[in-house]
């Protein structure tokens, strides 16, 4: 690869944080290669009032900080962070590669199916849904506007992001949160997308060493000589 080196940006999942296990693993992975992996806080404007558009804006701001219009970025995303990465990449030509872990495609429609129509209706009318916050290890509320906005985005842009950059997806075959069939469907027929299937669940906690090996291979052209460090 020639030109300006890309900025590496990590995007955590729903109810997660920059302190997640995978975020820490990728930060350490970057250090071994002599690069900085910027781990963004996507709990914006707050977890209770989470908005996907604010998450997208946070990522674009990080790319802007890397050099404005001339910046290049590679995005590493887990679950909702993977969906965010894909949505940013379809609209921002500065994104030159994606590494996605169990990307949360079709989140709004899957969430409705998961909690049932009655709970979905209660969420809409009450304004908030109680969920597990993995960062605080407590219960927390998320407002209806988050999932409503996601549904509107899917309706306007299509359920699957229209990405045209090199992409590697790592997805567990035992994922009970985001069915691997979504990644299979999204990657089918796309010569620039490679799907790696692992015998693991949604968190991919048992597969982190393998995930980092996949990152080594995928990001080799971007790492250059630093690939041999550590």
Buried (B, 14 or more C-beta within 10 A) or exposed (E): EEEEBBBBBBBBBBBBBBEBEBBBBBBEBBEEBBBEBBBBEBBBEEBEBBBBBBBBBBBBEBBEEBBEEEBBBBBBBBBBBBBBBBBBBBEBEBBBBBBBBBBBBBBBBBBBEEBEEEEBEBBEEEEBBEBEBBBEEEEBBBBBBBBBBBBEBBEEEEBBBEBEBBBBBBBBEEBEBBBBEBBEBBBEEEEEBBBBBBEBBBBBEEBBEBBBEBBBEBBEEBBBEBBEEE
